[in-house]
Amino acid sequence: MEYQAYPNGIVVEEVDGGLLVRQHGEAYVARNWRLTIPVERLIETALESGLGCMIREDHPLRKARWPNARGVVYLAFSAAPDLQWSVAIDTFRAGRGDYGHAVFNGKYHTQFFKKGIPFVFEGRNKTSGHLVVARDSVIPTLKALSDFDHSVLALNRTVHQGDGFTTEYVIQHSIIANWEQTPWGERYVIVQDEFPVDGGLTSRRIDILARERLTGDWLIIELKRAEARPAAVDQVADYLLALGQQDKFAHGRLDGVLVAERIPPAVRTLAEAEGVATYEIGWPLNLKRVV
């Protein structure tokens, strides 16, 4: 059986049914994979680029880990056990001993765009916004990740200290972390934050996309720090129009919400005309509907 030890306590071994990946007392089987030269280079490049974690705190799921021989179908890498995964490859071509395309975390989107890295949005899971890189570009892309800011993958970013909302992210985090206490928590479940509207390289992003538990209706939430401007209402209206033209959103009603610290009268009037609900938010999470 092939066997290879790597930095950061990673050991990869061929077993019946695939590759047994071990790290820091945990293990899983990457089903049907083999330790071929291309796979060895893939692992080495990922580790050299700072992606030194192949088993995260919550991924793979506990039930899929060794001694469950069925395991998972992918190899995945992350910069740290408490960060979301950076890249996953779930296609291994046994006949060629090689893997296929790679899927990079959608939260790298801005950094991919700035570096001009070629990709397409994942077609089978469009709501995720993850970035698909062709096989020939996987190694160069992994090397480029050595200069990336991986903090965008934080599962629990640093808790905001002090009073007041310093950024839109703080508003977003407060709402998501306390979703059940919001006006929408009882009826809706969050589908995704930073949802890509267009699916293109410069896709607009919806701050929070949610769906009604029973009816399947959709809810778009746009967040603004400080005072909202009329353009924010137009933004929500544009999102509603764009999603309404997509097959995925053909079933269920589409509603829009604008949340800001201050919503002046002119914005309230425009929001009412556009059918957009508006809420003023106060620190730490006091939501008051004004339209």
Backbone bond lengths (Angstrom), bond angles and torsions (degrees), N, CA, C in turn:
res aa  C-N    CA-C-N  psi(-1)  N-CA   C-N-CA  omega(-1)  CA-C   N-CA-C  phi
1 M - - - 1.459 - - 1.541 110.61 -
2 E 1.338 116.99 138.70 1.452 121.34 176.24 1.526 109.85 -71.58
3 Y 1.335 114.93 145.29 1.465 120.36 -175.32 1.518 107.21 -149.64
4 Q 1.334 117.32 135.10 1.459 120.30 -179.70 1.518 110.01 -146.41
5 A 1.335 115.86 132.57 1.464 121.78 176.26 1.526 108.55 -103.48
6 Y 1.330 115.42 140.06 1.455 121.90 -178.58 1.528 109.31 -127.32
7 P 1.332 117.11 169.01 1.469 119.62 176.54 1.526 112.24 -60.59
8 N 1.328 114.97 165.80 1.459 123.36 176.88 1.525 112.52 64.06
9 G 1.338 116.07 30.16 1.458 120.35 173.93 1.504 115.78 73.21
10 I 1.316 117.85 18.81 1.465 121.25 -178.65 1.525 110.05 -91.23
11 V 1.318 115.70 129.52 1.461 122.49 175.04 1.523 107.72 -128.39
12 V 1.328 115.84 129.45 1.463 121.23 -179.54 1.524 108.11 -121.35
13 E 1.321 115.76 128.27 1.459 120.96 -174.35 1.523 110.05 -137.80
14 E 1.328 115.45 136.80 1.457 119.38 174.57 1.524 109.78 -74.51
15 V 1.328 115.74 129.41 1.463 121.85 175.81 1.521 107.34 -131.74
16 D 1.312 116.42 172.74 1.460 119.35 176.11 1.527 109.33 -59.99
17 G 1.302 116.37 121.00 1.459 120.02 176.82 1.505 115.28 100.26
18 G 1.345 118.60 -9.36 1.452 118.03 179.30 1.510 114.45 157.33
19 L 1.334 116.26 -151.45 1.456 122.82 178.59 1.523 109.62 -106.62
20 L 1.315 116.52 129.54 1.457 121.22 174.01 1.520 107.55 -92.41
21 V 1.326 115.93 114.15 1.466 122.51 -179.42 1.518 108.21 -101.44
22 R 1.332 116.84 122.42 1.462 121.25 -179.22 1.524 110.14 -121.62
23 Q 1.325 115.35 141.83 1.461 120.74 176.95 1.521 109.39 -160.32
24 H 1.333 116.07 123.52 1.465 122.67 174.82 1.531 113.00 50.18
25 G 1.324 116.16 47.25 1.459 120.26 174.17 1.508 115.68 83.54
26 E 1.320 118.19 -2.63 1.465 122.19 176.60 1.525 108.96 -113.50
27 A 1.340 116.63 159.12 1.461 119.99 -178.80 1.524 110.75 -157.13
28 Y 1.320 115.60 157.18 1.461 121.65 172.35 1.524 108.74 -153.86
29 V 1.312 115.70 160.93 1.457 121.86 177.24 1.526 109.07 -101.58
30 A 1.343 115.82 126.22 1.463 121.41 170.21 1.524 106.38 -89.08
31 R 1.311 115.18 102.89 1.458 121.59 -167.82 1.534 112.68 -63.59
32 N 1.347 115.14 130.85 1.471 124.67 175.46 1.528 114.23 72.88
33 W 1.327 118.02 -0.64 1.464 120.25 177.10 1.525 110.33 -77.79
34 R 1.352 115.43 155.94 1.454 122.19 174.96 1.530 109.69 -133.46
35 L 1.327 115.15 155.60 1.461 120.34 -176.81 1.526 109.27 -87.93
36 T 1.309 115.56 70.37 1.461 122.01 179.40 1.523 109.87 -87.58
37 I 1.321 116.42 173.44 1.470 120.35 -179.82 1.530 111.59 -60.07
38 P 1.351 120.09 -45.99 1.469 119.04 177.34 1.529 112.94 -60.58
39 V 1.320 117.56 -37.44 1.465 120.53 -179.90 1.526 110.21 -69.18
40 E 1.331 117.03 -40.56 1.463 119.89 177.07 1.524 110.45 -60.54
41 R 1.325 116.60 -42.39 1.463 119.78 179.27 1.528 110.91 -65.90
42 L 1.319 116.29 -38.36 1.465 120.46 177.10 1.524 110.61 -58.13
43 I 1.316 116.59 -49.76 1.467 120.93 -178.68 1.521 110.35 -63.80
44 E 1.320 117.20 -46.06 1.465 120.89 -178.57 1.523 111.46 -61.11
45 T 1.327 116.79 -43.00 1.464 120.48 -178.88 1.519 111.12 -66.11
46 A 1.328 116.89 -42.47 1.464 120.27 178.78 1.525 110.75 -60.55
47 L 1.321 116.66 -44.06 1.464 120.04 -178.96 1.522 110.87 -67.68
48 E 1.326 117.37 -41.76 1.464 120.88 178.90 1.525 111.86 -63.84
49 S 1.319 116.72 -25.27 1.467 121.45 -179.09 1.523 112.66 -88.44
50 G 1.333 117.00 5.32 1.457 120.62 176.68 1.506 115.07 96.83
51 L 1.322 117.38 4.94 1.466 120.41 178.64 1.523 108.28 -95.22
52 G 1.319 116.03 73.07 1.453 121.93 -170.84 1.507 115.96 -89.98
53 C 1.315 117.27 13.33 1.465 120.55 -177.58 1.527 109.35 -123.06
54 M 1.337 115.93 119.04 1.464 120.75 176.18 1.524 112.21 -106.33
55 I 1.337 116.65 -8.00 1.465 121.68 174.78 1.521 107.15 -133.85
56 R 1.331 116.08 113.13 1.456 120.73 -179.48 1.517 110.47 -91.25
57 E 1.321 115.04 174.63 1.466 120.05 -178.39 1.519 112.08 -58.33
58 D 1.330 117.64 -39.19 1.466 120.41 -175.91 1.527 112.73 -123.22
59 H 1.317 116.45 19.59 1.459 119.37 -175.09 1.514 110.10 -154.58
60 P 1.341 120.00 123.96 1.462 126.20 -0.68 1.537 112.61 -63.31
61 L 1.311 115.23 162.61 1.455 119.74 177.41 1.518 110.37 -59.07
62 R 1.319 116.51 150.48 1.470 120.80 -178.13 1.522 112.06 -55.86
63 K 1.307 116.15 -39.32 1.463 119.29 -176.27 1.526 112.33 -69.36
64 A 1.350 117.14 -16.53 1.464 120.57 -179.87 1.527 112.53 -96.35
65 R 1.325 117.03 -1.26 1.464 119.84 -176.07 1.525 112.01 -86.12
66 W 1.320 114.61 164.19 1.454 122.09 176.98 1.522 109.87 -57.82
67 P 1.346 118.85 135.31 1.466 128.15 19.14 1.526 116.14 -91.62
68 N 1.323 118.47 15.36 1.463 119.18 173.57 1.528 107.91 -68.76
69 A 1.316 116.90 106.38 1.462 121.36 -174.00 1.525 112.66 -70.97
70 R 1.335 116.81 -16.96 1.467 118.96 -179.96 1.524 110.59 -70.76
71 G 1.330 117.35 -37.45 1.451 121.74 173.21 1.510 114.86 58.25
72 V 1.337 115.43 -136.64 1.461 122.66 -178.06 1.531 108.23 -133.92
73 V 1.321 116.85 174.59 1.467 119.78 -176.20 1.526 112.79 -99.29
74 Y 1.312 118.36 -1.07 1.460 120.80 -169.81 1.527 113.07 -121.66
75 L 1.329 114.10 165.23 1.455 123.10 158.78 1.520 106.05 -110.45
76 A 1.325 117.16 135.83 1.460 120.52 -178.39 1.520 109.69 -135.84
77 F 1.324 115.09 154.68 1.458 121.02 -177.05 1.528 109.90 -137.25
78 S 1.319 115.63 146.81 1.456 122.16 176.67 1.521 108.55 -142.31
79 A 1.331 115.89 160.04 1.463 119.84 -179.95 1.523 112.08 -78.03
80 A 1.327 117.97 -21.19 1.468 121.62 -178.99 1.523 108.68 -161.28
81 P 1.333 117.78 155.41 1.469 119.99 -177.58 1.517 114.13 -66.07
82 D 1.345 117.90 -20.80 1.461 120.26 -179.08 1.529 112.22 -100.85
83 L 1.335 116.96 13.03 1.457 121.76 174.98 1.520 109.40 -108.66
84 Q 1.326 116.55 156.58 1.452 119.89 172.45 1.526 109.56 -62.83
85 W 1.329 116.52 160.99 1.460 120.11 178.40 1.521 110.25 -62.97
86 S 1.335 116.11 146.78 1.462 122.61 178.26 1.518 112.12 -91.15
87 V 1.341 115.92 -43.11 1.456 120.30 -177.03 1.523 109.18 -151.60
88 A 1.321 115.91 145.29 1.463 121.70 175.86 1.522 108.74 -136.90
89 I 1.326 115.65 141.93 1.464 122.30 176.82 1.516 107.14 -125.24
90 D 1.319 117.39 116.82 1.466 119.59 -174.65 1.524 113.15 -116.59
91 T 1.328 116.35 16.53 1.460 120.19 178.61 1.520 109.77 -125.01
92 F 1.326 116.84 116.22 1.466 121.79 175.65 1.518 108.51 -121.75
93 R 1.320 115.97 125.88 1.460 121.91 -177.96 1.521 108.52 -96.14
94 A 1.313 115.55 98.21 1.462 120.55 -173.63 1.521 112.31 -59.64
95 G 1.329 116.91 -38.18 1.454 119.95 -177.81 1.511 113.25 -63.09
96 R 1.328 116.28 -32.68 1.459 121.01 -179.02 1.518 112.35 -101.20
97 G 1.328 115.73 -9.88 1.454 118.98 -177.05 1.512 112.93 66.63
98 D 1.313 116.11 27.35 1.464 120.96 -174.63 1.526 109.73 -132.70
99 Y 1.313 115.96 162.03 1.461 122.31 179.46 1.522 109.80 -101.90
100 G 1.328 115.57 171.56 1.453 120.84 -179.34 1.519 112.32 -103.30
101 H 1.325 115.91 -146.03 1.459 121.00 -178.57 1.530 111.03 -65.07
102 A 1.318 115.54 165.54 1.466 121.54 178.16 1.523 109.29 -119.73
103 V 1.327 115.53 149.79 1.461 121.63 178.04 1.524 108.07 -113.43
104 F 1.334 116.08 117.97 1.455 122.00 179.78 1.526 109.94 -100.18
105 N 1.308 115.83 150.11 1.457 121.18 -177.23 1.527 111.03 -58.86
106 G 1.327 116.13 133.16 1.454 121.30 -177.45 1.513 114.55 -62.32
107 K 1.328 117.46 -18.65 1.462 119.87 -179.89 1.529 112.32 -74.51
108 Y 1.324 116.34 -6.17 1.467 120.96 171.96 1.529 111.52 -84.98
109 H 1.315 117.50 0.45 1.463 121.76 -170.50 1.526 112.92 -49.59
110 T 1.329 117.67 -50.22 1.464 120.90 -177.37 1.521 111.33 -61.88
111 Q 1.327 116.91 -41.85 1.460 120.59 -179.17 1.531 111.33 -70.09
112 F 1.318 117.78 -35.19 1.465 121.33 174.10 1.525 109.56 -60.69
113 F 1.322 115.44 -45.86 1.463 120.48 -176.78 1.526 111.02 -63.98
114 K 1.329 116.72 -43.07 1.467 120.51 -179.29 1.520 112.09 -64.01
115 K 1.323 116.97 -34.64 1.467 120.85 -179.27 1.524 113.07 -89.26
116 G 1.324 116.69 -3.99 1.452 120.03 178.82 1.512 114.13 69.81
117 I 1.330 117.25 29.88 1.461 121.45 -179.76 1.531 109.27 -77.01
118 P 1.330 118.27 126.09 1.475 120.21 -178.67 1.523 112.14 -72.12
119 F 1.325 116.18 136.45 1.459 121.22 178.38 1.521 109.30 -162.55
120 V 1.319 115.78 167.59 1.462 122.33 167.77 1.519 106.77 -130.11
121 F 1.328 116.54 156.16 1.454 119.02 176.88 1.524 109.91 -73.38
122 E 1.324 116.06 146.14 1.454 121.93 -177.39 1.521 110.41 -62.10
123 G 1.337 117.19 121.67 1.451 121.47 -175.70 1.503 114.17 -77.02
124 R 1.330 118.20 -33.99 1.463 120.36 -174.39 1.517 112.02 -78.28
125 N 1.324 117.23 -14.64 1.462 120.80 -177.69 1.517 108.35 -142.75
126 K 1.327 115.82 65.49 1.454 120.92 -171.11 1.515 113.43 -62.26
127 T 1.318 117.61 -25.58 1.456 119.03 -178.93 1.512 111.90 -68.44
128 S 1.324 117.52 -20.89 1.460 120.03 -176.03 1.512 112.40 -77.53
129 G 1.343 117.54 -32.62 1.448 120.40 -176.46 1.509 113.57 72.53
130 H 1.349 118.27 16.92 1.454 120.34 -178.61 1.526 110.57 -70.83
131 L 1.323 116.18 159.73 1.452 123.27 -168.11 1.525 110.70 -109.73
132 V 1.317 116.98 118.91 1.460 122.02 -177.79 1.524 109.23 -96.65
133 V 1.336 115.17 126.12 1.463 121.81 -179.52 1.525 108.60 -115.09
134 A 1.318 116.69 131.52 1.458 121.94 -178.42 1.528 110.98 -62.68
135 R 1.327 115.49 154.68 1.466 121.40 -176.28 1.525 112.39 -51.28
136 D 1.320 118.59 -46.08 1.459 121.19 -175.95 1.526 113.15 -65.41
137 S 1.328 116.90 -18.68 1.467 120.21 -177.99 1.523 113.15 -103.15
138 V 1.335 117.93 1.61 1.465 120.28 -175.01 1.524 111.63 -63.72
139 I 1.323 117.77 -50.93 1.465 120.50 -177.40 1.531 111.58 -63.56
140 P 1.350 120.29 -48.55 1.467 119.49 176.40 1.525 113.22 -58.31
141 T 1.335 116.66 -36.46 1.466 119.72 179.59 1.520 110.86 -68.56
142 L 1.325 116.97 -41.54 1.467 119.89 176.44 1.524 110.70 -59.51
143 K 1.321 117.05 -41.46 1.464 120.22 178.74 1.527 110.94 -63.23
144 A 1.331 116.41 -37.40 1.467 120.31 179.21 1.521 111.57 -65.09
145 L 1.325 117.07 -28.76 1.462 120.83 -178.97 1.525 112.83 -65.84
146 S 1.328 117.56 -14.08 1.465 119.67 179.41 1.523 111.54 -63.44
147 D 1.337 117.26 -21.26 1.467 121.56 179.47 1.523 112.52 -104.07
148 F 1.325 117.86 6.53 1.460 121.00 -175.62 1.529 111.65 -80.61
149 D 1.323 114.25 156.07 1.464 121.58 171.12 1.525 107.47 -90.38
150 H 1.334 116.28 105.92 1.465 120.41 -176.88 1.529 112.80 -83.33
151 S 1.326 117.30 -4.03 1.466 119.10 -179.16 1.526 111.86 -64.80
152 V 1.341 117.09 -17.48 1.470 119.59 177.63 1.525 111.21 -65.52
153 L 1.337 116.96 -15.19 1.461 121.04 -179.31 1.520 112.37 -96.52
154 A 1.324 116.68 10.48 1.463 119.62 -177.89 1.516 110.79 -61.62
155 L 1.329 115.81 130.98 1.462 121.26 176.57 1.514 110.86 -76.59
156 N 1.309 116.17 -35.53 1.462 122.32 178.18 1.515 107.98 -135.07
157 R 1.327 115.39 90.68 1.458 119.03 -178.77 1.526 110.01 -67.07
158 T 1.321 115.26 164.18 1.453 120.44 -178.04 1.518 111.04 -54.47
159 V 1.295 116.06 129.66 1.461 121.07 -179.78 1.519 109.73 -65.48
160 H 1.299 115.97 133.59 1.453 120.75 179.82 1.519 110.73 -62.99
161 Q 1.319 115.64 133.23 1.456 121.19 179.83 1.529 109.65 -103.04
162 G 1.317 116.93 139.56 1.451 121.06 178.14 1.511 112.27 90.99
163 D 1.332 115.39 179.91 1.451 121.11 -178.03 1.522 110.61 -94.81
164 G 1.322 115.16 151.49 1.453 120.53 175.23 1.514 113.18 95.20
165 F 1.334 114.80 158.40 1.461 121.58 179.58 1.524 108.85 -95.58
166 T 1.315 117.21 111.94 1.463 120.94 -178.48 1.522 112.30 -82.70
167 T 1.322 117.25 -27.25 1.467 122.08 -179.79 1.524 109.35 -144.22
168 E 1.325 115.47 166.37 1.464 119.50 174.35 1.522 110.74 -64.33
169 Y 1.346 116.05 -30.86 1.467 117.95 178.57 1.522 110.96 -60.54
170 V 1.337 117.73 -38.73 1.464 120.43 -179.63 1.528 109.76 -62.77
171 I 1.327 116.92 -40.03 1.468 120.12 175.52 1.528 109.95 -63.02
172 Q 1.332 115.88 -47.22 1.460 120.61 -179.67 1.523 111.27 -59.42
173 H 1.321 116.54 -46.25 1.463 120.89 -179.15 1.527 110.73 -62.97
174 S 1.330 117.12 -41.49 1.464 120.63 -179.14 1.524 111.07 -62.99
175 I 1.321 116.37 -41.34 1.466 119.98 -179.41 1.525 111.10 -69.48
176 I 1.328 117.05 -46.24 1.466 120.25 -178.09 1.521 111.23 -65.64
177 A 1.332 116.45 -43.27 1.466 120.36 -177.61 1.523 112.26 -67.13
178 N 1.333 116.14 -24.13 1.469 120.41 -178.11 1.528 110.94 -122.00
179 W 1.311 115.40 36.35 1.463 121.13 -173.20 1.520 112.94 -53.94
180 E 1.312 117.65 -41.61 1.465 120.61 -176.94 1.523 111.97 -63.76
181 Q 1.330 117.77 -20.54 1.461 121.18 -179.66 1.525 112.51 -93.19
182 T 1.332 117.37 -1.51 1.459 120.29 179.82 1.531 110.14 -85.91
183 P 1.324 118.07 166.25 1.469 120.46 178.23 1.527 113.58 -62.36
184 W 1.341 117.18 -14.88 1.465 120.53 -175.91 1.524 112.66 -105.66
185 G 1.319 117.18 -9.91 1.457 121.08 -172.02 1.515 115.42 -61.47
186 E 1.325 116.91 -31.50 1.466 119.41 -177.37 1.519 112.02 -74.33
187 R 1.327 116.74 -34.34 1.470 120.28 -174.70 1.526 113.49 -97.82
188 Y 1.326 116.35 -33.75 1.458 119.82 -170.44 1.529 112.42 -112.09
189 V 1.332 114.75 152.89 1.465 121.61 171.00 1.526 107.48 -116.47
190 I 1.313 116.24 143.98 1.460 120.52 179.68 1.526 109.58 -72.58
191 V 1.315 116.11 127.81 1.462 121.58 175.29 1.520 109.83 -87.39
192 Q 1.329 116.28 -47.45 1.460 120.47 -178.73 1.520 110.17 -169.11
193 D 1.320 115.54 146.82 1.454 120.23 166.57 1.526 107.79 -96.44
194 E 1.333 116.44 155.31 1.468 122.27 -178.29 1.533 111.07 55.59
195 F 1.326 116.11 47.54 1.468 120.81 -178.78 1.531 110.28 -73.68
196 P 1.355 118.09 127.33 1.468 121.01 -179.09 1.524 111.51 -76.16
197 V 1.319 116.58 120.23 1.460 120.88 -174.84 1.522 111.94 -74.69
198 D 1.325 116.12 -45.70 1.455 120.84 -167.91 1.522 114.44 -97.27
199 G 1.327 117.33 -29.12 1.457 119.87 -176.78 1.509 113.38 79.87
200 G 1.326 117.90 14.63 1.462 121.33 177.56 1.514 111.48 -105.99
201 L 1.329 116.22 -179.78 1.463 120.07 -177.10 1.520 112.17 -60.75
202 T 1.327 116.11 -35.15 1.462 119.61 -178.51 1.524 110.62 -108.99
203 S 1.296 116.68 37.52 1.459 121.87 -175.62 1.520 112.43 -55.41
204 R 1.329 114.96 135.93 1.461 120.13 170.52 1.525 108.86 -71.01
205 R 1.322 116.52 152.80 1.463 120.79 -175.49 1.525 110.61 -123.20
206 I 1.332 115.58 131.26 1.460 121.68 174.12 1.519 107.90 -84.31
207 D 1.323 116.90 130.18 1.467 120.33 -175.39 1.521 111.84 -59.68
208 I 1.327 116.98 -47.99 1.465 121.16 177.24 1.528 108.39 -142.13
209 L 1.327 116.01 127.74 1.462 121.79 173.92 1.519 107.61 -114.33
210 A 1.330 116.34 127.12 1.467 120.86 -178.27 1.524 109.46 -130.68
211 R 1.347 115.04 163.86 1.465 119.93 -179.64 1.520 110.60 -136.56
212 E 1.326 115.26 140.18 1.457 121.76 -179.54 1.523 109.84 -67.21
213 R 1.329 115.62 134.23 1.462 121.00 -172.37 1.526 113.20 -61.62
214 L 1.324 117.37 -37.80 1.462 120.84 -172.99 1.521 113.14 -101.24
215 T 1.317 117.04 -46.37 1.465 120.56 -172.78 1.521 113.75 -87.14
216 G 1.334 117.09 -21.95 1.459 119.80 -176.37 1.516 113.45 83.16
217 D 1.352 117.64 8.90 1.460 120.56 176.43 1.529 110.08 -64.37
218 W 1.327 115.50 153.90 1.466 121.33 -177.03 1.524 111.01 -107.71
219 L 1.328 116.07 148.72 1.459 121.75 179.09 1.524 109.20 -132.53
220 I 1.320 115.58 124.05 1.464 122.68 176.60 1.521 108.14 -103.70
221 I 1.317 117.26 128.16 1.464 120.95 178.54 1.524 108.93 -120.40
222 E 1.317 115.91 119.43 1.460 122.45 177.20 1.530 108.80 -106.96
223 L 1.324 116.55 133.71 1.461 122.08 -174.33 1.526 111.02 -113.87
224 K 1.313 115.70 138.68 1.456 121.29 176.44 1.526 109.52 -135.99
225 R 1.315 115.43 130.75 1.457 119.54 174.42 1.527 108.35 -79.85
226 A 1.318 115.65 149.13 1.468 122.68 179.06 1.530 109.85 63.44
227 E 1.335 117.47 -131.99 1.465 120.64 -172.20 1.520 111.54 -95.72
228 A 1.328 115.89 130.49 1.464 120.77 177.46 1.521 110.09 -77.12
229 R 1.308 116.05 145.29 1.454 122.44 177.41 1.531 109.47 -109.57
230 P 1.334 117.27 163.84 1.468 119.16 179.24 1.527 113.28 -54.85
231 A 1.330 116.93 -31.23 1.466 120.03 -179.55 1.521 111.81 -61.41
232 A 1.330 117.18 -25.88 1.466 120.28 179.43 1.525 110.73 -67.63
233 V 1.326 116.92 -37.10 1.469 120.64 176.34 1.525 109.76 -66.20
234 D 1.339 115.75 -43.08 1.465 119.65 177.25 1.527 110.85 -59.97
235 Q 1.322 115.72 -37.04 1.461 120.96 179.60 1.527 110.87 -61.76
236 V 1.329 116.35 -46.67 1.467 120.38 178.58 1.529 110.20 -62.88
237 A 1.320 116.50 -43.43 1.468 120.41 179.59 1.528 111.01 -61.44
238 D 1.331 116.67 -40.00 1.465 120.60 178.17 1.526 111.06 -64.49
239 Y 1.339 116.86 -40.70 1.465 120.63 178.27 1.527 110.63 -61.86
240 L 1.332 115.81 -43.74 1.465 119.96 179.72 1.523 110.98 -61.27
241 L 1.324 115.90 -41.77 1.463 120.56 179.23 1.527 110.90 -65.49
242 A 1.334 116.45 -43.49 1.470 120.86 -177.97 1.528 111.55 -64.75
243 L 1.321 116.96 -44.61 1.464 119.63 179.99 1.521 111.14 -69.07
244 G 1.329 116.24 -33.85 1.455 120.22 179.71 1.519 113.30 -63.54
245 Q 1.323 116.90 -18.12 1.460 121.49 179.67 1.529 112.62 -93.56
246 Q 1.331 116.76 -0.41 1.464 120.97 -178.92 1.530 110.23 -101.69
247 D 1.327 115.58 139.99 1.468 120.74 -177.47 1.520 112.30 -58.86
248 K 1.316 116.94 -35.31 1.466 120.86 -177.05 1.520 111.72 -59.01
249 F 1.327 116.19 -28.40 1.460 120.36 -175.54 1.530 112.04 -106.46
250 A 1.338 115.99 19.05 1.466 119.99 -178.57 1.518 112.07 -70.84
251 H 1.322 117.59 -25.21 1.460 121.69 -178.62 1.524 109.36 -106.54
252 G 1.307 115.61 124.04 1.454 120.33 -179.39 1.514 111.80 103.63
253 R 1.295 115.17 152.18 1.457 122.19 -179.55 1.521 110.09 -78.15
254 L 1.338 115.97 150.42 1.460 122.32 176.45 1.523 109.04 -111.34
255 D 1.321 116.74 122.36 1.460 121.56 177.87 1.521 109.84 -124.45
256 G 1.320 115.37 149.77 1.454 120.56 -179.46 1.511 112.57 -120.44
257 V 1.333 115.39 146.41 1.461 122.62 179.59 1.527 108.70 -133.11
258 L 1.307 116.24 136.61 1.460 122.29 173.45 1.519 108.47 -114.24
259 V 1.329 116.33 126.80 1.462 122.03 179.15 1.523 108.43 -119.38
260 A 1.320 116.79 128.41 1.464 121.38 178.01 1.523 108.88 -151.12
261 E 1.320 115.70 163.56 1.464 119.15 177.93 1.525 111.16 -69.16
262 R 1.330 115.25 -36.14 1.469 119.37 177.96 1.522 109.04 -137.87
263 I 1.319 115.25 132.98 1.463 120.65 177.91 1.525 107.52 -124.44
264 P 1.323 117.99 103.03 1.464 121.62 -175.85 1.526 112.08 -70.44
265 P 1.332 116.80 164.63 1.470 120.83 -175.98 1.525 114.56 -54.37
266 A 1.322 117.70 -41.15 1.470 119.88 -178.26 1.525 111.35 -62.54
267 V 1.322 116.21 -37.80 1.465 120.53 179.40 1.525 109.96 -71.16
268 R 1.316 116.72 -37.89 1.469 120.20 177.94 1.527 110.67 -62.12
269 T 1.330 115.93 -42.48 1.463 120.30 -179.72 1.522 111.06 -62.74
270 L 1.331 116.00 -45.23 1.460 120.33 179.33 1.527 111.02 -64.83
271 A 1.330 116.81 -41.44 1.467 120.85 -179.84 1.523 111.00 -62.39
272 E 1.328 115.94 -40.59 1.466 119.49 179.17 1.526 110.35 -63.55
273 A 1.334 116.49 -40.60 1.462 120.61 179.64 1.526 111.70 -65.86
274 E 1.332 116.80 -33.51 1.470 121.82 -178.24 1.528 112.50 -88.65
275 G 1.338 117.12 -5.59 1.456 119.92 -178.58 1.513 113.82 74.43
276 V 1.325 116.33 27.74 1.468 121.76 -179.82 1.527 109.16 -102.21
277 A 1.317 117.17 122.95 1.465 121.07 176.73 1.525 109.28 -72.76
278 T 1.326 117.14 142.99 1.460 120.30 -179.37 1.525 110.35 -128.60
279 Y 1.323 114.30 141.12 1.463 121.95 179.32 1.519 109.39 -131.60
280 E 1.321 115.68 137.70 1.457 120.60 169.18 1.519 107.99 -94.53
281 I 1.325 115.82 136.32 1.459 120.71 -177.24 1.524 109.92 -115.03
282 G 1.316 115.13 134.56 1.456 121.15 176.36 1.513 110.12 -117.94
283 W 1.310 115.77 154.80 1.462 121.64 -178.48 1.527 110.54 -69.38
284 P 1.363 118.59 138.36 1.470 126.25 -2.78 1.528 113.00 -88.16
285 L 1.334 118.32 -25.42 1.466 120.24 177.02 1.521 109.02 -162.09
286 N 1.302 114.74 74.85 1.459 121.02 178.37 1.522 107.59 -118.95
287 L 1.323 116.57 103.35 1.457 122.24 -175.67 1.522 110.38 -102.66
288 K 1.321 115.74 123.93 1.460 121.82 -179.31 1.526 109.07 -124.95
289 R 1.330 115.88 121.52 1.456 118.96 179.93 1.522 109.92 -75.87
290 V 1.340 115.78 131.35 1.462 119.96 -179.48 1.526 111.62 -116.35
291 V 1.330 118.35 -14.71 1.472 122.55 173.17 1.517 107.61 -139.13
